[in-house]
Amino acid sequence: MAQISLTFPDGNKREYEQGVTPAAVAESISKSLSKKAISAMVDGQHWDLQWPIEQDAQIAINTLQDEAPALELIRHDLAHVMARAVQEIWPDTKVTIGPVTEHGWFYDFDRAEPFTPEDLGQIEAKMKDIINAREPVTTEIWERDRARAFYEENGEPYKVELVDRIPEGAPIRMYWHGGWQDLCRGPHLQHTGQLPADSFKLMGVSGAYWFGDVNRPMLQRVQGVAFRNRKDLQGYLNFLEEAAKRDHRKIGREMDLFHLQPEAPGQIFWHPNGWTIYTSLQDYMRRQQHRDGYVEVNTPQVVDRKLWEASGHWDNYQENMFIVEVDEEHAREKSINALKPMNCPCHVQIFNSGLKSYRDLPLRMAEFGSCNRYEPSGALHGIMRVRGFTQDDAHIFCTDDQIEAETKKFIEFLAGIYADLGFHNWTIKLSTRPEKRIGSEESWDRVEAALGDACKAAGYGFELQEGEGAFYGPKLEFTLTDAIGREWQCGTLQVDPNLPDRLDASYIGQDGEKHRPVMLHRAVLGSFERFIGILIEEHAGKLPFWLAPRQVVVASITSEADDYVHEVVAELRAAGVRAEADIRNEKINYKVREHSVGKVPVILAVGHREVEERTVTVRRLGEKQTKVATLDEITQELGVEATPPDLRG
């Protein structure tokens, strides 16, 4: 038989017979490696230990110590083990698909009865029995007709459809976990006993249409999470618990910030407390933009379809737009408009109003633009994913030569804002030219280099995202990491020579001729709604004092202190502090507990002694110790804290 050469990670080469499997390769190295092996990497592809290798290749044997392949296999095998467990408990259940997800897997089932929480516990127990049996995992490639007939005979219509969907010429691979069989491309572990039995958990059940089609059957999706060891599983469960505590929807109710209701899906009803956060943040951003040389504009909410057609959004974005038909003056044909989903085309209209010279560039045009985009109801999530939102949107009209300087300036601008808002851990990703694009290679080279050089000049590294740019230009994405390690993509800077060209924007250059400006789409927060949600979860509701909607509650201990309470409130308000009185006939401990749940940063308790001494007892949120301060001291102290960071000093 022909020989092939396999090259190992250390550079050594060995000769094997053509068709050798990674399992045989591992055994040829050592028995211990053979037992620990879970899969291989063959020329960079994840390879089942049972698959033959037909030609010279680079090879590495994976064990459970290799995190990425190990997690993929653990989660994929557990999907199969779970499906087997379900069918062993409820044989009439039909199986469909069970892919790996970010932290685990899911499997969709067609079962007449809904799964219950008790069922999940029963499934977990059966899965552990299967794991402990240490049954072998085997695989074969079948002909299409044989596979189809097999599933028809076993009453698995979803698998029949999956077989039909496999492209001609692609292998139809069948896997067995013990005696239970599934259609799968693999790879998988050697036997069920390689799965860690104490490192997975079933998380819940949800509905899912077959292939996401509302016209197809509704299935039951059982979801699980899995890791390489119990410690990692517990760490993830603790993370979920902490995330649940920080959920902006829960905290929003406790702080009385906002609500949503079915009559306005994806639209937010801001309560006074929530709107205070919103306007404080907006005022801060307005001041910062003004200092950085932006002019602020405001553009219409409803715009005729002709503009959206000219900009290209009508053809490429219409399914996400809210269409407005108006019978203007009883014309025979209705006028078709759309609520704006973004501000860019309208900003070009302002740029086009009046002649622009190269001396006017760069022109930094900002708008707190209210936009509306259709999001499927299932995708809506509190104030994080909505249909109506306001962006801290701006567009910088500039020349090619100004791109690098304007990008550097924007990065420094963004960095200062993130620091003021308590975010110091963030990264930049540079998305480069996609396969389908417009413009010359020289132009792409120049602009990509300008963005990269701007990052370096501002003192920041960046991660390349090859091929992820828009068809007309590269972009930068700014991703925050919050207090519990979650990443949020917020800021962006997109280079766009396309829209100015489509909408005929031009300026007069030094040569007296017309030239096209480049448009830099940029945002720092993204949308106020989503960013406020991020802020709430980052701080678990304990917002920086200057942003807190209710900064101070002055609470009476006895009714004889009521007049002094009002005096303290008046002094604080005069110093710019949002202060309120609580003179209800309730015990002070009750008041403290209630306002602490509402995340009020400072509670000032006032009783007989405080009245006589003109002091207050200060209790800060999250601190057990209290302190006594004079009215003048606390007024000065809190007045400083209430001042937004850009106005201090």
C-alpha positions as CSV (number, residue, x, y, z in Angstrom):
1,M,0.0,0.0,0.0
2,A,1.1,3.6,-0.7
3,Q,2.9,5.5,2.0
4,I,2.1,9.0,3.2
5,S,4.2,11.4,5.4
6,L,2.7,13.0,8.5
7,T,4.4,16.0,10.0
8,F,3.9,16.6,13.8
9,P,3.9,20.0,15.6
10,D,7.5,19.6,16.6
11,G,8.5,19.3,13.0
12,N,9.2,15.5,13.1
13,K,7.9,13.4,10.3
14,R,6.7,9.8,10.2
15,E,5.7,7.5,7.3
16,Y,2.4,5.6,7.5
17,E,0.3,3.6,5.2
18,Q,-2.2,5.6,3.1
19,G,-5.6,5.6,4.9
20,V,-4.2,5.5,8.4
21,T,-6.5,6.9,11.1
22,P,-5.5,9.4,13.7
23,A,-6.4,6.8,16.3
24,A,-3.7,4.5,14.8
25,V,-1.2,7.4,14.7
26,A,-1.8,8.1,18.4
27,E,-1.3,4.4,19.3
28,S,1.9,4.4,17.3
29,I,3.2,7.1,19.5
30,S,2.2,5.8,22.9
31,K,-0.6,3.8,24.6
32,S,-1.2,6.7,27.1
33,L,-1.7,9.1,24.2
34,S,-4.0,6.6,22.5
35,K,-6.2,6.5,25.6
36,K,-6.3,10.3,26.1
37,A,-6.8,11.2,22.4
38,I,-10.1,12.8,21.5
39,S,-9.5,14.0,17.9
40,A,-6.8,15.4,15.7
41,M,-6.1,18.5,13.6
42,V,-5.2,17.5,10.1
43,D,-4.0,20.3,7.9
44,G,-5.8,22.7,10.2
45,Q,-9.1,20.8,10.0
46,H,-10.8,19.2,13.0
47,W,-10.5,15.4,12.3
48,D,-12.3,12.4,13.9
49,L,-9.9,9.8,15.2
50,Q,-11.7,7.3,12.9
51,W,-11.4,9.2,9.7
52,P,-8.7,8.0,7.3
53,I,-5.9,10.3,6.1
54,E,-5.2,9.8,2.4
55,Q,-2.3,12.1,1.7
56,D,0.7,13.9,3.2
57,A,-0.5,16.2,6.0
58,Q,0.3,18.2,9.1
59,I,-1.1,16.4,12.1
60,A,-1.6,17.1,15.8
61,I,-3.4,14.8,18.3
62,N,-5.9,16.6,20.6
63,T,-6.6,15.6,24.2
64,L,-9.0,17.2,26.7
65,Q,-6.2,19.6,27.6
66,D,-6.7,21.3,24.2
67,E,-9.5,23.7,25.1
68,A,-11.1,24.7,21.8
69,P,-11.4,21.2,20.2
70,A,-12.2,19.6,23.5
71,L,-15.1,22.0,24.2
72,E,-16.4,21.5,20.6
73,L,-16.4,17.7,21.0
74,I,-17.8,17.7,24.6
75,R,-20.7,19.9,23.6
76,H,-21.4,18.1,20.3
77,D,-21.3,14.7,21.9
78,L,-23.5,15.8,24.8
79,A,-26.1,16.9,22.2
80,H,-26.2,13.4,20.8
81,V,-26.2,11.8,24.3
82,M,-29.1,14.1,25.3
83,A,-31.1,13.1,22.2
84,R,-30.4,9.5,22.9
85,A,-31.5,9.9,26.5
86,V,-34.8,11.6,25.4
87,Q,-35.6,8.8,22.9
88,E,-34.8,6.2,25.5
89,I,-37.2,7.8,28.0
90,W,-39.8,8.8,25.4
91,P,-39.4,6.5,22.3
92,D,-42.0,8.3,20.2
93,T,-40.0,11.6,20.2
94,K,-38.7,12.6,16.8
95,V,-35.2,14.1,16.6
96,T,-34.0,16.9,14.3
97,I,-30.7,18.8,14.8
98,G,-28.4,19.6,17.7
99,P,-25.6,22.1,17.0
100,V,-23.0,23.4,19.3
101,T,-23.5,27.0,20.7
102,E,-21.2,29.4,22.4
103,H,-21.4,27.8,25.8
104,G,-23.1,24.5,25.1
105,W,-25.6,23.1,22.7
106,F,-29.2,22.7,21.9
107,Y,-31.3,19.9,20.3
108,D,-34.8,20.4,18.8
109,F,-37.4,17.7,19.4
110,D,-40.8,16.9,18.0
111,R,-42.8,15.6,21.0
112,A,-46.5,15.7,21.6
113,E,-46.1,16.6,25.3
114,P,-44.2,19.6,26.5
115,F,-41.0,19.1,28.5
116,T,-41.2,20.1,32.2
117,P,-38.5,21.1,34.6
118,E,-38.8,17.6,36.2
119,D,-38.3,16.1,32.7
120,L,-34.9,17.9,32.5
121,G,-33.7,16.4,35.7
122,Q,-34.7,12.9,34.4
123,I,-32.9,13.6,31.1
124,E,-29.7,14.6,32.9
125,A,-29.8,11.5,35.0
126,K,-30.2,9.3,31.9
127,M,-27.3,11.2,30.2
128,K,-25.0,10.4,33.1
129,D,-26.0,6.7,32.9
130,I,-25.0,6.8,29.2
131,I,-21.7,8.5,30.0
132,N,-20.9,6.0,32.7
133,A,-21.5,3.1,30.3
134,R,-18.4,4.2,28.3
135,E,-20.0,2.9,25.1
136,P,-18.0,3.3,21.8
137,V,-18.7,6.0,19.2
138,T,-18.4,4.7,15.7
139,T,-19.0,6.2,12.2
140,E,-19.6,5.1,8.6
141,I,-20.3,6.8,5.3
142,W,-23.5,5.7,3.6
143,E,-25.1,6.0,0.2
144,R,-27.9,8.6,0.1
145,D,-30.6,6.0,-0.7
146,R,-29.5,3.7,2.1
147,A,-29.6,6.6,4.6
148,R,-32.9,7.8,3.4
149,A,-34.5,4.4,3.6
150,F,-33.0,3.9,7.1
151,Y,-34.7,7.0,8.5
152,E,-38.0,6.3,6.7
153,E,-38.1,2.9,8.3
154,N,-37.4,4.3,11.7
155,G,-40.0,7.0,11.4
156,E,-37.6,10.0,11.5
157,P,-39.1,12.4,8.8
158,Y,-36.8,15.3,9.9
159,K,-33.7,13.2,9.3
160,V,-35.1,12.2,5.8
161,E,-35.3,15.9,5.0
162,L,-31.8,16.5,6.3
163,V,-30.5,13.8,4.0
164,D,-32.2,15.4,1.1
165,R,-30.6,18.7,1.9
166,I,-27.0,17.3,1.8
167,P,-25.5,18.5,-1.5
168,E,-24.7,15.9,-4.2
169,G,-21.2,14.6,-3.8
170,A,-20.9,15.5,-0.1
171,P,-20.4,12.5,2.3
172,I,-23.4,11.3,4.3
173,R,-21.9,10.4,7.6
174,M,-23.7,8.2,10.2
175,Y,-22.6,8.1,13.8
176,W,-23.5,5.6,16.6
177,H,-23.2,6.4,20.3
178,G,-23.5,2.9,21.6
179,G,-26.6,1.6,19.8
180,W,-28.2,5.0,19.2
181,Q,-27.6,6.6,15.8
182,D,-27.6,10.1,14.4
183,L,-26.8,11.8,11.1
184,C,-23.8,14.1,11.7
185,R,-20.7,15.5,10.0
186,G,-18.6,14.9,13.1
187,P,-16.1,14.7,14.6
188,H,-16.9,13.0,17.9
189,L,-15.1,11.5,20.9
190,Q,-13.9,7.8,21.0
191,H,-16.5,6.7,23.6
192,T,-19.1,8.3,25.8
193,G,-16.9,7.8,28.9
194,Q,-14.6,10.7,27.7
195,L,-17.4,13.1,28.5
196,P,-17.1,14.8,32.0
197,A,-20.3,13.7,33.7
198,D,-20.2,16.6,36.3
199,S,-19.5,19.5,33.9
200,F,-22.8,20.0,32.1
201,K,-26.3,21.2,32.9
202,L,-29.6,21.4,31.1
203,M,-30.8,25.0,31.2
204,G,-34.3,25.1,29.9
205,V,-36.8,24.5,27.1
206,S,-38.1,27.0,24.4
207,G,-40.0,26.8,21.2
208,A,-38.3,26.8,17.8
209,Y,-39.8,26.5,14.3
210,W,-38.2,23.8,12.0
211,F,-35.5,25.7,10.1
212,G,-36.8,29.0,11.6
213,D,-39.9,28.9,9.3
214,V,-43.1,30.0,10.9
215,N,-45.0,27.8,8.4
216,R,-43.1,24.7,9.6
217,P,-43.8,22.6,12.7
218,M,-43.1,24.1,16.1
219,L,-40.4,22.0,17.9
220,Q,-39.2,22.0,21.5
221,R,-35.6,23.2,22.0
222,V,-33.8,21.8,25.0
223,Q,-30.7,23.8,25.8
224,G,-27.6,22.8,27.8
225,V,-24.2,24.2,28.8
226,A,-21.0,22.2,29.2
227,F,-17.4,22.7,30.1
228,R,-14.3,20.7,30.6
229,N,-14.6,20.5,34.3
230,R,-16.9,21.2,37.2
231,K,-15.1,24.4,38.2
232,D,-15.6,26.0,34.8
233,L,-19.3,25.0,34.9
234,Q,-19.8,26.5,38.3
235,G,-18.0,29.6,37.2
236,Y,-20.4,30.0,34.3
237,L,-23.4,29.4,36.5
238,N,-22.2,32.0,38.9
239,F,-21.7,34.4,36.0
240,L,-25.3,33.8,34.9
241,E,-26.5,34.4,38.4
242,E,-24.6,37.7,38.6
243,A,-25.9,38.7,35.1
244,A,-29.5,38.0,36.3
245,K,-28.9,40.3,39.3
246,R,-27.7,43.0,37.0
247,D,-30.5,42.6,34.4
248,H,-31.4,46.1,33.4
249,R,-35.1,45.1,33.1
250,K,-35.2,44.0,36.8
251,I,-33.2,47.0,38.0
252,G,-35.3,49.3,35.8
253,R,-38.4,48.2,37.7
254,E,-36.6,48.6,41.1
255,M,-35.4,52.1,40.2
256,D,-38.7,53.0,38.4
257,L,-36.8,54.0,35.2
258,F,-39.0,52.9,32.3
259,H,-41.5,50.3,31.1
260,L,-42.6,48.7,27.8
261,Q,-46.0,47.5,26.9
262,P,-47.7,45.6,24.0
263,E,-49.3,48.6,22.5
264,A,-45.9,50.0,21.5
265,P,-43.6,47.0,20.9
266,G,-39.9,47.9,20.9
267,Q,-40.7,51.5,22.1
268,I,-39.8,52.8,25.5
269,F,-41.9,54.6,28.0
270,W,-39.4,56.6,30.0
271,H,-40.4,57.5,33.6
272,P,-39.0,60.6,35.3
273,N,-36.1,58.7,36.9
274,G,-35.1,57.1,33.6
275,W,-35.5,60.3,31.6
276,T,-33.2,62.0,34.1
277,I,-30.4,59.5,33.3
278,Y,-31.1,60.0,29.6
279,T,-31.0,63.8,29.5
280,S,-28.0,63.9,31.9
281,L,-26.1,61.7,29.5
282,Q,-27.3,63.6,26.4
283,D,-26.4,66.9,28.0
284,Y,-22.9,65.6,28.7
285,M,-22.5,64.3,25.1
286,R,-23.7,67.6,23.7
287,R,-21.1,69.5,25.7
288,Q,-18.3,67.1,24.7
289,Q,-19.3,67.3,21.0
290,H,-19.4,71.1,21.1
291,R,-15.9,71.2,22.6
292,D,-14.6,68.9,19.9
293,G,-15.8,71.0,17.1
294,Y,-19.1,69.5,16.1
295,V,-22.1,71.4,14.8
296,E,-25.4,70.0,15.9
297,V,-28.3,69.6,13.5
298,N,-31.8,68.0,13.5
299,T,-33.4,66.3,10.5
300,P,-36.9,65.0,9.7
301,Q,-38.4,61.8,11.1
302,V,-40.4,61.0,7.9
303,V,-38.7,61.2,4.5
304,D,-40.0,60.5,1.0
305,R,-38.9,57.1,-0.5
306,K,-37.1,59.0,-3.3
307,L,-34.3,59.9,-0.9
308,W,-34.1,56.3,0.4
309,E,-34.0,55.0,-3.2
310,A,-31.2,57.4,-4.1
311,S,-29.2,56.4,-1.0
312,G,-29.6,52.7,-1.7
313,H,-31.5,51.9,1.5
314,W,-34.8,51.3,-0.3
315,D,-33.4,48.3,-2.1
316,N,-31.1,47.0,0.6
317,Y,-32.8,47.9,3.9
318,Q,-36.5,48.2,3.2
319,E,-37.5,45.1,5.3
320,N,-36.2,47.0,8.3
321,M,-38.0,50.3,7.6
322,F,-41.4,51.5,8.8
323,I,-43.3,52.6,5.7
324,V,-45.7,55.5,5.9
325,E,-48.3,56.0,3.1
326,V,-50.0,59.4,3.0
327,D,-53.0,60.4,0.8
328,E,-51.8,63.9,0.2
329,E,-54.6,66.2,-0.9
330,H,-56.6,63.2,-2.1
331,A,-54.2,62.5,-4.9
332,R,-54.8,59.4,-7.0
333,E,-51.5,57.9,-5.9
334,K,-50.5,57.8,-2.2
335,S,-47.2,59.4,-1.3
336,I,-44.9,56.8,0.1
337,N,-42.5,57.8,2.9
338,A,-40.5,56.0,5.6
339,L,-39.5,56.7,9.1
340,K,-35.8,57.2,9.0
341,P,-33.8,54.1,10.2
342,M,-30.6,56.1,10.2
343,N,-29.5,59.8,9.8
344,C,-26.8,59.6,7.1
345,P,-28.8,60.6,4.0
346,C,-30.4,63.5,5.8
347,H,-27.0,64.8,6.9
348,V,-25.8,64.7,3.3
349,Q,-28.8,66.9,2.4
350,I,-27.6,69.5,4.9
351,F,-24.1,69.3,3.5
352,N,-25.5,69.8,0.0
353,S,-27.4,72.9,1.1
354,G,-25.1,75.7,-0.1
355,L,-21.7,75.6,-1.7
356,K,-18.9,74.0,0.3
357,S,-15.2,74.7,0.0
358,Y,-12.2,72.7,1.0
359,R,-11.8,75.3,3.7
360,D,-15.0,74.1,5.3
361,L,-13.5,70.6,5.8
362,P,-13.5,68.7,8.0
363,L,-17.1,69.4,8.8
364,R,-18.3,67.4,11.9
365,M,-22.0,67.2,11.9
366,A,-23.8,65.7,14.9
367,E,-27.4,64.8,15.6
368,F,-29.2,63.1,18.5
369,G,-31.2,61.4,15.8
370,S,-34.4,59.5,16.6
371,C,-34.6,56.5,14.4
372,N,-37.0,53.6,13.9
373,R,-36.1,50.1,12.6
374,Y,-38.2,47.1,12.4
375,E,-36.9,44.3,14.6
376,P,-38.7,40.9,14.8
377,S,-40.6,40.7,18.1
378,G,-38.6,37.7,19.2
379,A,-35.4,39.8,18.9
380,L,-36.6,42.6,21.2
381,H,-34.9,42.7,24.6
382,G,-35.7,45.4,27.1
383,I,-34.1,48.6,26.2
384,M,-31.1,46.8,24.7
385,R,-32.8,45.8,21.4
386,V,-35.7,48.1,20.4
387,R,-37.5,49.5,17.4
388,G,-37.3,53.2,18.4
389,F,-34.0,54.7,19.5
390,T,-31.8,57.8,19.5
391,Q,-28.2,57.6,18.3
392,D,-25.3,59.9,19.3
393,D,-24.8,60.0,15.6
394,A,-22.3,62.2,13.7
395,H,-20.8,62.3,10.2
396,I,-17.5,63.9,9.4
397,F,-17.2,65.2,5.9
398,C,-13.5,65.3,5.0
399,T,-10.9,64.7,2.3
400,D,-8.9,61.5,1.8
401,D,-5.9,63.2,3.3
402,Q,-7.8,64.1,6.5
403,I,-9.1,60.6,7.3
404,E,-6.1,59.6,9.5
405,A,-6.1,62.8,11.5
406,E,-9.9,62.8,12.0
407,T,-9.8,59.1,13.0
408,K,-7.1,59.8,15.6
409,K,-9.0,62.7,16.9
410,F,-12.2,60.6,17.2
411,I,-10.4,57.8,19.1
412,E,-9.1,60.3,21.6
413,F,-12.6,61.8,21.9
414,L,-14.2,58.4,22.5
415,A,-11.5,57.3,25.0
416,G,-12.2,60.4,27.2
417,I,-15.9,59.7,27.2
418,Y,-15.5,56.0,28.0
419,A,-13.2,56.9,30.9
420,D,-15.7,59.5,32.2
421,L,-18.4,56.8,32.2
422,G,-16.2,54.3,34.0
423,F,-15.1,52.1,31.1
424,H,-11.4,51.6,30.9
425,N,-11.3,48.1,29.4
426,W,-12.1,48.3,25.7
427,T,-10.6,47.2,22.4
428,I,-10.6,48.3,18.7
429,K,-11.3,46.0,15.8
430,L,-10.3,47.0,12.3
431,S,-12.6,45.4,9.6
432,T,-10.9,45.3,6.2
433,R,-11.9,44.9,2.6
434,P,-14.6,42.2,1.8
435,E,-14.5,39.9,-1.2
436,K,-17.1,42.0,-3.0
437,R,-16.2,45.7,-2.9
438,I,-16.0,48.8,-4.9
439,G,-13.0,51.1,-5.4
440,S,-9.4,50.5,-6.4
441,E,-7.0,48.3,-4.4
442,E,-4.8,51.4,-4.0
443,S,-7.7,53.3,-2.4
444,W,-8.3,50.4,0.0
445,D,-4.7,50.1,0.9
446,R,-4.5,53.8,1.6
447,V,-7.7,54.0,3.8
448,E,-7.0,50.8,5.7
449,A,-3.5,52.1,6.5
450,A,-4.9,55.4,7.6
451,L,-7.2,53.8,10.1
452,G,-4.4,51.5,11.4
453,D,-2.0,54.4,11.7
454,A,-4.6,56.5,13.5
455,C,-5.0,53.8,16.1
456,K,-1.3,53.6,16.7
457,A,-0.9,57.4,16.8
458,A,-3.6,57.5,19.4
459,G,-1.7,54.9,21.4
460,Y,-4.0,51.9,20.8
461,G,-3.5,48.5,19.3
462,F,-6.2,46.8,17.2
463,E,-7.4,43.4,16.1
464,L,-7.8,42.7,12.4
465,Q,-11.1,41.4,11.2
466,E,-10.2,40.4,7.7
467,G,-13.0,40.8,5.1
468,E,-15.5,42.2,7.6
469,G,-15.6,45.8,6.2
470,A,-18.5,47.2,4.2
471,F,-18.4,46.9,0.4
472,Y,-17.4,50.6,0.2
473,G,-14.9,51.0,3.0
474,P,-13.2,49.7,6.1
475,K,-14.4,50.5,9.6
476,L,-13.3,50.5,13.3
477,E,-15.4,48.9,16.0
478,F,-15.0,49.8,19.7
479,T,-15.9,47.0,22.1
480,L,-16.4,47.5,25.8
481,T,-15.8,44.8,28.4
482,D,-18.0,45.2,31.4
483,A,-17.6,44.4,35.1
484,I,-18.5,40.7,34.7
485,G,-16.5,40.2,31.4
486,R,-19.2,40.6,28.8
487,E,-18.3,42.4,25.6
488,W,-20.5,45.2,24.1
489,Q,-19.8,46.6,20.7
490,C,-20.7,50.3,21.0
491,G,-18.6,52.8,19.1
492,T,-18.0,52.7,15.4
493,L,-16.2,54.7,12.7
494,Q,-17.0,53.7,9.1
495,V,-15.3,55.2,6.1
496,D,-17.8,55.8,3.3
497,P,-17.0,57.4,0.0
498,N,-20.1,55.7,-1.5
499,L,-23.0,57.7,0.0
500,P,-21.6,61.1,-0.9
501,D,-21.2,59.9,-4.5
502,R,-24.8,58.4,-4.6
503,L,-26.3,61.7,-3.2
504,D,-24.0,64.0,-5.3
505,A,-22.2,65.6,-2.4
506,S,-19.3,67.8,-3.5
507,Y,-17.0,70.6,-2.4
508,I,-14.8,73.0,-4.3
509,G,-11.1,72.1,-4.0
510,Q,-8.1,74.3,-4.1
511,D,-8.0,73.7,-7.9
512,G,-11.4,75.3,-8.3
513,E,-12.9,71.9,-9.3
514,K,-15.7,69.9,-7.7
515,H,-14.5,66.9,-5.6
516,R,-16.3,64.2,-3.6
517,P,-15.9,64.3,0.2
518,V,-15.4,61.2,2.2
519,M,-18.0,60.6,4.9
520,L,-17.0,59.1,8.3
521,H,-20.0,57.7,10.1
522,R,-19.2,57.7,13.7
523,A,-20.8,56.9,17.1
524,V,-19.5,56.6,20.6
525,L,-22.5,55.3,22.6
526,G,-24.3,53.8,19.7
527,S,-27.8,54.4,20.9
528,F,-28.8,56.1,24.2
529,E,-31.3,53.3,25.0
530,R,-28.8,50.4,24.6
531,F,-26.0,52.3,26.3
532,I,-28.1,53.2,29.3
533,G,-29.0,49.5,29.6
534,I,-25.2,48.7,29.5
535,L,-24.5,51.3,32.1
536,I,-27.2,49.9,34.4
537,E,-25.8,46.4,34.1
538,E,-22.2,47.5,34.4
539,H,-22.9,49.3,37.7
540,A,-25.7,46.9,38.9
541,G,-27.9,50.0,39.1
542,K,-25.3,51.9,41.4
543,L,-24.7,54.5,38.7
544,P,-22.0,57.2,39.1
545,F,-23.4,59.9,41.4
546,W,-23.6,62.5,38.7
547,L,-25.8,60.2,36.6
548,A,-28.0,58.8,39.4
549,P,-31.6,59.9,38.9
550,R,-32.3,60.2,42.6
551,Q,-29.0,61.3,44.1
552,V,-30.0,62.0,47.7
553,V,-32.9,61.2,50.0
554,V,-33.1,63.2,53.2
555,A,-35.1,61.0,55.6
556,S,-36.6,62.1,58.9
557,I,-36.2,59.9,62.0
558,T,-38.9,61.9,63.9
559,S,-41.6,64.3,62.7
560,E,-39.9,67.1,64.8
561,A,-37.1,67.1,62.2
562,D,-39.4,67.7,59.2
563,D,-38.6,71.4,58.8
564,Y,-34.9,70.7,59.0
565,V,-35.3,68.0,56.3
566,H,-36.8,70.5,53.9
567,E,-34.0,73.0,54.7
568,V,-31.3,70.3,53.9
569,V,-33.1,69.5,50.7
570,A,-33.2,73.1,49.7
571,E,-29.4,73.6,50.4
572,L,-28.5,70.5,48.4
573,R,-30.7,71.5,45.4
574,A,-29.1,75.0,45.5
575,A,-25.7,73.2,45.1
576,G,-27.0,71.3,42.1
577,V,-27.8,68.0,43.8
578,R,-30.9,66.1,43.0
579,A,-32.3,65.8,46.5
580,E,-35.8,64.8,47.9
581,A,-37.4,64.6,51.3
582,D,-38.9,61.6,52.9
583,I,-40.9,62.7,56.0
584,R,-43.3,59.8,55.9
585,N,-44.4,58.4,59.3
586,E,-42.3,55.2,58.8
587,K,-39.3,53.9,60.8
588,I,-35.9,55.0,59.5
589,N,-34.8,51.4,58.8
590,Y,-37.9,50.9,56.5
591,K,-37.0,54.1,54.6
592,V,-33.3,53.1,54.3
593,R,-34.2,49.6,53.0
594,E,-36.7,51.0,50.5
595,H,-34.4,53.6,49.1
596,S,-31.5,51.2,49.0
597,V,-33.6,48.9,46.8
598,G,-34.2,51.9,44.6
599,K,-30.4,52.4,44.3
600,V,-30.4,55.9,45.9
601,P,-26.6,56.6,46.3
602,V,-26.9,58.7,49.5
603,I,-29.4,58.7,52.3
604,L,-29.1,61.4,54.9
605,A,-30.9,60.6,58.2
606,V,-32.1,63.5,60.4
607,G,-33.3,63.3,64.0
608,H,-33.3,65.4,67.2
609,R,-29.5,65.4,67.5
610,E,-29.0,66.4,63.8
611,V,-31.5,69.3,64.1
612,E,-29.7,70.6,67.2
613,E,-26.2,70.3,65.8
614,R,-27.1,71.1,62.2
615,T,-25.6,67.9,61.0
616,V,-26.8,64.8,59.0
617,T,-26.0,61.1,59.4
618,V,-24.7,60.0,56.0
619,R,-25.3,56.4,54.7
620,R,-23.9,55.6,51.2
621,L,-25.3,52.8,49.1
622,G,-23.4,49.5,49.7
623,E,-21.6,50.7,52.8
624,K,-22.4,49.5,56.3
625,Q,-20.7,52.3,58.1
626,T,-22.4,55.7,58.5
627,K,-20.8,59.0,59.3
628,V,-21.9,62.3,60.7
629,A,-21.2,65.5,58.7
630,T,-22.2,69.1,59.1
631,L,-24.7,70.5,56.6
632,D,-22.1,72.7,55.0
633,E,-19.6,69.8,54.7
634,I,-22.1,67.4,53.0
635,T,-23.5,70.1,50.7
636,Q,-20.0,70.9,49.4
637,E,-19.0,67.2,49.2
638,L,-22.1,66.2,47.3
639,G,-22.1,69.3,45.1
640,V,-18.7,68.3,43.8
641,E,-19.9,64.7,43.2
642,A,-23.0,65.8,41.4
643,T,-21.0,67.8,38.9
644,P,-20.5,65.9,35.6
645,P,-16.9,65.0,35.0
646,D,-16.4,67.3,32.1
647,L,-17.4,70.3,34.2
648,R,-15.2,69.6,37.2
649,G,-12.1,71.7,37.9
